């Protein structure tokens, strides 16, 4: 059975891009919208990944990447909702200084 990689993080951190890049490499990956759920372990209950990757990005970069109009408080709330996933992550990547290809390569190397 193929290993399933789950990807969590705040909006604009690169979850969907990473999942798509990994799928293009025939790696089973799923972006999990845990940041929108009040259920702390939703990532675990719905997806039950073998490996959990947490992508993070700063507030200014998330706004720039997605042309978002959200408040810093909303950004902080997403991090609050991601606490459980952050505690259980296998790989944490701060994506601000990285290209999508660089993030993908870090995961492949892991």
Residue, then its C-alpha position, 0 to 999 in steps of 0.5 A: x500500500x502506498x504511503x499517504x502524505x498529509x499536508x497542513x498549514x495556514x492559507x498561503x503556505x503552499x499546501x495545494x502546490x506541494x500536493x500537486x507537485x508530489x502527485x506529479x511525481x507519483x507520490x500519494x499526497x493530500x492537502x488538508x484544510x485543518x486551518x478551517x476546522x475547530x476539530x483539533x484532530x480533523x487531519x487525523x480523523x479524515x485523512x489518517x496520513x502516514x506522514x504529516x508535513x506542516x508548511x508555514x509562512x509568515x503573515x505578509x507572505x501569505x497575503x502576497x502569495x494569495x492576494x488575501x485580505x485577512x487580518x493578522x488575528x485571522x492568521x493567528x486563529x489559523x495557527x491556533x487551529x493547527x496546534x494539534x497537527x503541529x504537535x504531531x508533524x513529521x516534517x516542518x517547513x517554513x516556506x517564505x524563502x523557498x520556491x515551490x520546487x525547493x519545498x517539493x525537493x525537501x519533502x522528496x529528500x525527507 
